[in-house]
Amino acid sequence: MEFNHKSVLLNEVIEGLKIKPDGIYVDGTLGGAGHSMEVCRRLSPRGRLIGIDQDQDAIIAASEKLASFQQAAIIRSNYCYMVPTLKEMGITGVDGILLDLGVSSFQLDTPERGFTYRDDAPLDMRMDNRQKETAYDIVNGYPEEELFRIIRDYGEDKFAKNIAKHIVKARENTPIRTTLELSEVIRGAIPMKMQISGGHPAKRTFQAIRIELNRELQVLEESLEGMIDFLNEGGRIAVITFHSLEDRIVKTIFRKSENPCTCPPSFPVCVCGKKSKGRVITKKPILPGEEEMEENPRSKSAKLRIFEKGEAQDSGS
């Protein structure tokens, strides 16, 4: 199957990165290389694009698409290892970083990957198939309290407690092995009137299990500040999120990087000594326009936030 993934907010990302022809840019979630191709088109022969992805299918597809660009180098890895990997390559700073978070269209549209609740497939959901643990292990191995926690926190589902209870009860007889088996269990835990009005009943639980399995929020929270630190002066980082949990992390870290001051508001001047790392370019997130949402319905929940590295200064000044 061809790796199809329509790049979300493509023009807005390219404009937001303010690409310098001789600059060094990193796409930490390479996917189908849609964003990266546009970056490469704007680079001179001296510019560099490093594309990173943990999904083998993405690496294969992106390698083909970027084959004609001598500026591009592709690495199979999780973006959480971006900074140490770049240092090993002798790179001391970059001019731009892009993260396009969440699950790709290709992953959703390839049933055997186990990301979708619409087709029957083994419970997998791994973004990196070198990982041993799968969604099957979470669904059949997590205690009820842990299932409740992830469905409540990562799926933001108000029926989380009942869903967790139904999953545990169902697996007592025989393991839940496939996506449709899990979907049916979830369906039985949600009132019918909510199923009619609230979209697919399994959507939030599948999201929660995927986030837990791939450590999506932890990786973002643990890596984002280090990426900001690795930007050159005037360099920018652009992050596209697809749900409130990711967006909250990005918004919080960007805001803290702009103003890290911990002094009480009553202090006339900053005495904590914490330095601002730059400025948030997007005071409000950039959203897709009507035309893009119509052409690509999966873009509807996308939000783009951009931060620009600046000369360190007192955050209270």
C-alpha positions, 0 to 999 in steps of 0.5 A: 500500500502506498504511504499516503498522508496529506500534510496538514497546514503545509503552507502555514508550516513553511511560512512559519519556519522562515526557511533560510536556504543555507539552514539546517532543518529537522522534521522529527515526524517525517511521515510521507515527507510532505512537509520535508519536500517543501523544505528541501525545495527551499534549500540551497545545495548547502542547506540540510534536512534531517528527517526522523521517523520511527515507522519503517513504512514512513522511512521507505516512503520518504526515502523514495520521495526525497531521493532527488534531494541531496540535502536530505538525510533520513534516520529511523528513530523516535524524535525523543533522541533527536538532539543526541543524534544530531550531536553525534552527526557533528551538528551543534544547532539547527535553524528549524524543527517540525513536529507533526504529532499523532497518527498518520493517515497511512497508519489509520488506513492500513488495517493490519497496523491495528490503529483503526476501530473500523476494520478487524485486525490484531490489536497492535498500534505500534508506531515502531514495530521493533517495540515488543509490547502491543495494544494487546498487552495493554488491553489484556494485561493492565489492571482495571484501575490502570485501564480506567486511568488511561481511558479517562486521562488520554481518551477523556471519555466520561464512560472510562470507568465502565469501559475498563470494567467491561474490558476486564470482564470480557477478557476473563473468559478469553483474551481480546485479540482484535480491534473489532472485538475490543470495539464491541466490548466498548460499545457494550459499555456506552449507553445507546443514546450516546452512541447515536449522538457521540460518534464512534464509541471506540474512538476515545479508548483507541486513542488512549491505548495508542497514546499509552503504548507509544508514550506519546505525551511523555515523549513530547513533554520530555523532549520539547524543551531540549529541542528549543535549546538546540535551536540557533539564534532566530531558529523556529520550532513548529508543532502541529497537535491534534488533541487538547492533551498534546496542545496543552503540553506545547502551549505550556512549554512554549509559554514557560520558555518565553517567560520562565520567571518564578518571582511573585507578581508583587516583586518590582523586578525579576530576581529568580535569574531565569532567562527567556529563551525567545518568544511565542510567535503564535499567541493563538494557535493557527488553525486550518482554513475552511478549504483545507478542512473540506479537502482533508477532514482529518485536519479539522482538529489540527493546531499549529504553534510556533516558537522562535529562539531569541537571545537569552534575557531576563524573563522579568524584563 
